[in-house]
């Protein structure tokens, strides 16, 4: 069971609204810079939320398409950022929602909420929707996080915590294991509210 469920996120967004503020995550800014350097113009954002990380991409000339499980979050995105973006309502576990090919995919702090088969499917689905030469960037939580090893152990490196959040914690070995066949070429560390890895892949 994952927490990629409509009920979990509807409750979160309904109760907490713009819970992360409007400033983009550090990972989103780094990804924006990376995409600009490589001429990426159209981007898919699975786990769109209410759009704070997509907006920094749009402000820099990129066309953004989103996937978001929470209807409340989509309404918030429309309120703050307008109706120009295509945002599919549904779970990333049900990808693909279209058959477009994207030059870039940015998936922030989402994949570690999924179980192992769902993580594998998400990586495959994202890779399948990249243009040849395109890039996908994932932000994943690190075992260096203070919450690693707390809560209820569900499976290796995966814990239930915070009243029902299921979280898988990555290290460089598990990143290699999961992304190694998807064009993985760079892993770097980035600190947000937790320590994360920024995982970059290219479709060759």
Secondary structure, DSSP 8 states (H G I E B T S, - for coil): --S-SHHHHHHHHHHHSSTT-SS--HHHHHHHHHHHHTT--EEEEES-TTSHHHHHHHTTT-EEEEEES-HHHHHHHHHHH-S-SEEEES-GGG--S----EEEEEEES-GGGS-HHHHHHHHHHHHHTEEEEEEEEEEEEBTTSTTTT-SEEEETTEEEETTTEEEE-B-HHHHHHHHTTTTEEEEEEEESSSEEEEEEEE--
